[in-house]
Amino acid sequence: MPDALLEVRDLRKTYPVRGGVLQRVRSSIRAVDGVSLRIPKGATLGVAGESGSGKTSLARCVVGLQAWDEGEIFLAGESVPRGPWPLAMRRRVQMVFQDPGGSLDPRRPVVDAVHEPLEAFGIGEGRGRRERALDLLEEVGIPREVARRYPHALSGGQRQRIAIARALAPGPDLVVLDEPTSALDVSVQAQILNLLTDLRRRLGTTYLLISHDLEVVAHLADEVVVLYGGRVMEAGPVRAVWDHPRHPYTATLLEAVPDPDPSRPWTPRLAGGAETRRTAPVGCPFARRCPLVDERCRSEDPRAVEIGGGVVFCHRVEEGAIV
Amino acid sequence: MALLEMRDVRVVVDAPEGTRTLVRLSALSVGEGEVVGLVGETGSGKTMTGLAVTQVFPTPAVRLAGGEIRYGGQDLARLDEASLRRIRGREIAMVFQDPATSLNPLFPIGKVLVDLLALHRGLRGARARQEALALLERVELPDAGRVFHRFPHELSGGMRQRAMIALAIAGRPRLLIADEPTTALDVTVQAELLHLFDDLRREEGMAVLFITHNLGIVAHTSERLAIMYAGDVVETGPTAEVLQRPRHPYTRLLLEAVPRRSSAGQRLKAIAGTAIARSDVLAGCPFQSRCPYADDLCREAEPSLEGSDGRTVACHHWEEVTRRA
């Protein structure tokens, strides 16, 4: 097995649910409930899931925005601290958010957004640092004259390019992309996806891609992890999983997406709305919506079953009912 | 005979710098009981077009500045506010992306529904309550009796959207204008709601103008399509024909820009540049700066929406576009 740039082992993160006049802790939500994954250097791992699946909580733990409760994270073999990160480690993991406006100061020219991390991490000096920021922006398709403008004068696509340049500025090993194109129009989304593909080829950057858009995951990722209710349902090479989903949830998810080609049939199975899991239920989180559910699914956690180059957590797969 | 027929509709916004045109729609129609998909990207004017039908604009600065909106023998563009109010909700209802904007946070769902039934259909007391419950069941809300007493914030996104659809169909409208009604929802919930829309329009005989940016959705829900760019319709036709044999370069490029499983690892054919606003269109075709087919003719003359056999297109070179496909 090649060395993993990122390895997450049995990660758990719980949020308290408060209620009543005194805001006492009533119960808890297991946002991330024992997730393990690994990304080889230079690869792209997609994390797919719907709202409440835990994909954003997972991302926040991985970039050090949030402490987790249990489990371990390793970056290039080195254990990542649960608390505040040392500067050298922060430099190595960067994030691109869904809303590019959020990381830009409306009162400063956009070049400052890229200059700032260079300054924070002590990369370059004076004019050289400024030049480096401008070069980075050119690399993501922002010409020098645009770099002097303010965020409001730019389009959504340009702002996302700047957010990408800002993330790349400290020369990170891992870039976490949290729904990087969800706020963009289709025509602009294609430009940003192309940019991410080009940068990866040129710089060898490793990506952790968080997305609810299964086609974006298919397009960009090598491997995929499908999350539901904070747990991994299925993981493996994206091609293999998308072409032959084994977990009933993965299948439900893929069938729900209508293809722009009207000759491709669209017959989604209807499973009832997603729900966030609270407290400590036993069994498969998807049991309440699964068409193939039986008593075992409600009383026993599914084990990892290695199949078709990937791994599936489903009793039906383990029993051989799904092959 | 179309149920709704819009022609040369102009929507403008008054700003301190002067009046800007947001929409200049040459033609759009929806037949009785028909589902028409109105597709466009941000700023294309698709939302304003939907709001223009019954003239419910977000601010007084936005207004209708001309055109015809034929609906059931009358021109909605010429009606006064009081007459429009009788049309809204009862004849033409709307559903939006964010249900929070239409659901009153201060009242339980049932109360709002009962009030609407009194307003639109003159139902009172037990009859209104009964009908409200029936509507909540109609939109497949689990446990309608309990949802009746719930406030909007107590419901999940998908349930809120169902509640909003119940409000929209309370007046038994003949036309439903749905603006990105499933965009904020998860794909599995979206699939359920699209099914509900389909059931409702078949059973109630309602026509739907489905406004969206999602080509996948319209491919499987709409009978006809209208593609918008820079405040105007650039192509229309039966859904399958438009998506499989697009005539406008924009439609074609848009379809090619969608990432698919088959495009994995490859570069996508992105459309260069960004969309232009109607007010920035100076001369010629609004798509010229991004179009691989653009020539002198496109820079000088704006193509008009023309066609036959149920399809229209606004492009000087559509025959060439079709040949090359």
Interface residues (C-beta under 8 A of the other chain):
Chain A: E50 S51 S155 G156 G157 D185 V186 S187 V188 Q189 A190 Q191 L193 N194 T197 D198 H212 L214 E215 V216 A218 H219 L220 V238 R239 W242 D243 T252 L253 E255 A256 V257 P258 D259 P260 D261 P262 S263 W266 P268 L270 A271 G272 G273 A274 E275
Chain B: E41 T42 P142 S156 G157 G158 M159 D186 V187 T188 V189 Q190 A191 E192 L194 H195 H213 N214 L215 G216 I217 A219 H220 T221 T239 A240 L243 Q244 L253 L254 L255 A257 V258 P259 R260 R261 S263 A264 G265 R267 L268 K269 A270 I271 T274 A275
